[in-house]
Amino acid sequence: MRNIFFLLFSILFANSIFAEDFTKSAVEDLDIGAHLIIASSDGFVPNEEGAIKIAEIILAYQYGEEIIRFRPFKAELTEDETVWYIKGTFPSKNGFGYYGGGVPHMKIAKKDGRIIGFIHEE
């Protein structure tokens, strides 16, 4: 039994010594011969413009190209600065007042660009 624990401990210890540092900005992928981005200090979605572009692409795919009528989209970081909250604006009817209905909303993780969720209010 002691031998099993010793073997497990040895494997874990060796793994921690030889493990790569995944905070590097790029690493070579030998399968495709390219450098892949692993991490960025500002995250994969570091600014409002990037968050909005991602949201527009995903929302257009889900709801169709008419989603652009909810431009301009606004993006804000949550208090802990980990999630982008993107929200469309209400279009006006002929430039006069409220059009009616709801707007699209989306949450995107700043660190890795993961889509946390989205909804289009009706």
Secondary structure by P-SEA (a helix, b strand, c coil): caaaaaaaaaaaaaaaaacccccccccccccccbbbbccccccccccaaaaaaaaaaaaaaaccccccccccbbbbbcccccbbbbbbcccccccccccbbbbbbbcccccccccccccccc
